[in-house]
Amino acid sequence: MEGKVLPGTFWNCVPWTDTRALSVEIKKSGIPATFSHSGHSVYIVATEIMTLLRNIIDPQAFQGIPISIVGHAGDYEMLNSLDCVDCVDEQHSEFRR
């Protein structure tokens, strides 16, 4: 069974353990790219680029999850960051929720 990527699924720095094949549909056609933010709040990266990243970044810092793009040939992965750092120091900041 194949699952579809849901917006906001990969933003909390948690390893993805679901073994079902994932797919995403192209919302707006254009020139094929090796890296895309996808409009689903996930980064879709060509497997060749993910291989390069694995050679220069600690492999424990991110996860590559195989994904197919409906109607498009090629090997792609979603980049799931596992090493997240808060970008706002809440104790020393003033903000409203």
GITA-V269412 format. One record per backbone hydrogen bond with DSSP energy under -1.0 kcal/mol. CO is the residue of the C=O (numbers start at 0). NH is the residue of the N-H. E is the energy in kcal/mol with one decimal. If there is no record, write none. Layout:
co:CO nh:NH e:E
co:CO nh:NH e:E
This chain:
co:2 nh:22 e:-1.9
co:5 nh:8 e:-1.7
co:20 nh:2 e:-3.4
co:21 nh:67 e:-2.4
co:22 nh:4 e:-1.6
co:23 nh:69 e:-2.3
co:33 nh:45 e:-2.9
co:35 nh:43 e:-3.0
co:36 nh:41 e:-1.1
co:39 nh:7 e:-1.1
co:42 nh:78 e:-2.6
co:43 nh:35 e:-2.2
co:44 nh:76 e:-2.8
co:45 nh:49 e:-2.1
co:46 nh:50 e:-2.3
co:47 nh:51 e:-1.3
co:48 nh:52 e:-2.5
co:49 nh:53 e:-2.3
co:52 nh:55 e:-1.1
co:52 nh:56 e:-2.5
co:57 nh:60 e:-2.5
co:60 nh:81 e:-2.9
co:60 nh:82 e:-1.3
co:62 nh:79 e:-3.1
co:64 nh:77 e:-2.8
co:67 nh:23 e:-2.0
co:68 nh:71 e:-2.4
co:74 nh:46 e:-2.4
co:75 nh:66 e:-2.2
co:76 nh:44 e:-3.3
co:77 nh:64 e:-2.2
co:79 nh:62 e:-2.2
co:87 nh:89 e:-1.3
co:88 nh:91 e:-1.1
